[in-house]
Amino acid sequence: MTGSAENLAAILARIDAARKKAVRPAPSTTLIAVTKTHDAEAIRPVLAAGHRVFGENRVQEAMGKWPALRSAYPGIELHLIGPLQSNKTREAVETFDAIHSLDRPRLAHALKAEIEKSGKAMTLFIQVNTGEEPQKAGVAPLDAAGFIALCRDDLKLPVKGLMCIPPHDENPAPHFALLQKLARENGLPLLSMGMSDDFESAIKFGATHVRVGSAIFGERPNARPANPH
Ligand SMILES: *Cc1c(COP(=O)(O)O)cnc(C)c1O
């Protein structure tokens, strides 16, 4: 088995190669190393290799491991990529620099209050349920423009991009294309899309942020069933 630092280097090289091959790649593509379920010891080699951008999908779990890592390694940028409950927004704004799962008015209002109170510079992504899966979070594609307008124009939230998680049993390319189209139509510069199995395809469609976990850290120890519903 190779170590996570070697895996990191290999993924960064593949991102570079995919960007060179892409006809119109984004101006830059940031690798978010997804550390959910992995403890601080598993994360350290990747920090030691110089990587600073990470993703977690649960607020509570991130609060447990990242404050100590942040003080040990300056310059960390932490992204929340999982669902957020409206009553956890204070902790989320304290713990994270970016949130990828904004998808409903109640959460938008709660985030506005917390971001204003804290004065913290945040980056927000609106999650779009491109596959219109009933069990999945995200705003429906047809509702995206209206929700973006509410968040960005009415509430003045720092919404900079869109995020999607394509259905896991489908070709992701049409979903990436749809997300790219929605971002372009609505004047949003950032696109969070692509995971271990499909980040190269996402880069073709202009991904500015790819979220890669298992290809760096290995299979997750207590991964939940693929389809819990
Ligand atoms: C876990 C997770 C990832 C990373 O998935 P891998 O297949 O391990 O790369 C990306 N995005 C979200 C939203 C996740 O929850």
The ligand as an SDF file (V2000), in Angstrom:
LIG
                    3D

 15 15  0  0  0  0  0  0  0  0999 V2000
  -16.7340   11.7430    0.9320 C   0  0  0  0  0  0  0  0  0  0  0  0
  -17.0130   12.8180   -0.0430 C   0  0  0  0  0  0  0  0  0  0  0  0
  -16.1210   13.0780   -1.1010 C   0  0  0  0  0  0  0  0  0  0  0  0
  -14.8800   12.2540   -1.3720 C   0  0  0  0  0  0  0  0  0  0  0  0
  -15.2520   11.0150   -1.8760 O   0  0  0  0  0  0  0  0  0  0  0  0
  -14.1560    9.9670   -2.4080 P   0  0  0  0  0  0  0  0  0  0  0  0
  -14.9170    9.0980   -3.3210 O   0  0  0  0  0  0  0  0  0  0  0  0
  -13.6220    9.2820   -1.2210 O   0  0  0  0  0  0  0  0  0  0  0  0
  -13.1160   10.7670   -3.1210 O   0  0  0  0  0  0  0  0  0  0  0  0
  -16.4350   14.1200   -1.9550 C   0  0  0  0  0  0  0  0  0  0  0  0
  -17.5450   14.8870   -1.7750 N   0  0  0  0  0  0  0  0  0  0  0  0
  -18.4060   14.6740   -0.7780 C   0  0  0  0  0  0  0  0  0  0  0  0
  -19.5990   15.5370   -0.6350 C   0  0  0  0  0  0  0  0  0  0  0  0
  -18.1770   13.6380    0.1250 C   0  0  0  0  0  0  0  0  0  0  0  0
  -19.0410   13.4190    1.1240 O   0  0  0  0  0  0  0  0  0  0  0  0
  1  2  1  0
  2  3  1  0
  2 14  2  0
  3  4  1  0
  3 10  2  0
  4  5  1  0
  5  6  1  0
  6  7  2  0
  6  8  1  0
  6  9  1  0
 10 11  1  0
 11 12  2  0
 12 13  1  0
 12 14  1  0
 14 15  1  0
M  END
$$$$
